[in-house]
Amino acid sequence: MDPKSIESTAGFQPAGSDVNTQPMMDKIKHVVVIMLENRGFDTVLGYLYQPDDKPKQNIPPLKPDELIFNGLSFVDTQALSNTLVKNGQTIKQSPVPIVRATNSPGWDSGEEYAHVNMQLFGSTTPSAGQPEMKGFLQDYSTQCKGDVEAIKQIMHMYTPTDLPVLNGLAKAYAVSDMGFSSVPTQTNANRAFSICGTSLGLVDNGFLAPDPIKRSLPMTASIPIPSGMFLRIIISMIGRYSGMFHSLSGAQCPIRGTFFPISRKSRT
């Protein structure tokens, strides 16, 4: 999709435009947050920009030592190479473009807290420190039922040609290349953080938790919403998730609307 067509359709000047825009906070009536899941930044937008096609503008302005874009074309991908020893064979793979199918990598990668720690730190119980990002191949080998080439797909990334709409939107408007999940884990803890700034210590989806309180994940924290404004939450998930934020409708949180699953289909 041509980014220009996106711009004209929306009537919006993207980042990098020479139009002198005025502050818009008093003009904003609705803020809609659509939360998708289970794809890392590098997987879908890692090749959004190239050294010969750089972002027109960075907000805030870059510091002298900052990358113009935290994508795979601007880093040494060999330094991110992962190693796996399987059946006596040593397998090495660095992040590379081109996937072999639209459902790549093919099997659901481990998304629970222990799995993500293994992917980032190479351990399910890491000590504090900088993640080396070298456990993806090892962790995926425990999930993938295919051959060695199938396991390597966890290190293969989509390109703008593979995902033209998503990359077109990101280029026409703006994208954060330094945004991170609140908890290195799966869906529900991070959705809770996005709404209330806490998951009450939950690090996996609630139905996996032995604590019955955490299974329902009741949120009792106040949401700082100005007077006269309301928060509406629509949950589009399978039935067992539909009660996740039920107690958000308590008096402490000014929420308007009913909590219900609008789709019976599982995520894809």
LINPENOR-V177046 format. One record per helix or strand of 2 or more residues. SS is the DSSP state (A for helix, B for strand). FROM is the first residue (numbers start at 1). TO is the last residue. Records with the same first field share a line. If there is no record, write none. Layout:
BEGIN
SS = FROM-TO / FROM-TO
END
This chain:
BEGIN
A = 3-10 / 25-27 / 41-45 / 72-74 / 77-80 / 113-121 / 136-140 / 148-155 / 164-172 / 187-196 / 206-208 / 212-216 / 239-241 / 246-249
B = 82-86 / 89-93 / 96-97 / 156-157
END
